[in-house]
């Protein structure tokens, strides 16, 4: 009986925490900061999820750069992380100077 009560309390606590985390139906509109070079046509003509992914790569380069790339482009193009598949060149303030089309193909 104690185990059942503990499981139920844990489930209730978890449900309470998750309900407070903002699992609403509202979706925040992503936009590209003006410091970045505009998205190229090959991204703008792609699906919305691809466009969002490029914008997120520009917005959170430190996160995307921590993800290794396994597509083999490291030997061919010198890519060191997944960020290199989205962004070809970044400036000193993490502004995108050149985009990379590797993630489209």
Secondary structure, 3 states (H helix, E strand, C coil): CHHHHHHHHHHHHHHHHHHCCCCCCCCCCCCCCCCCCCCCHHHHCCCHHHHHHHHHHHHCHHHHCCCCCCCCHHHHHCCCCHHHHCEEEECCCCCEEEECCCCCC
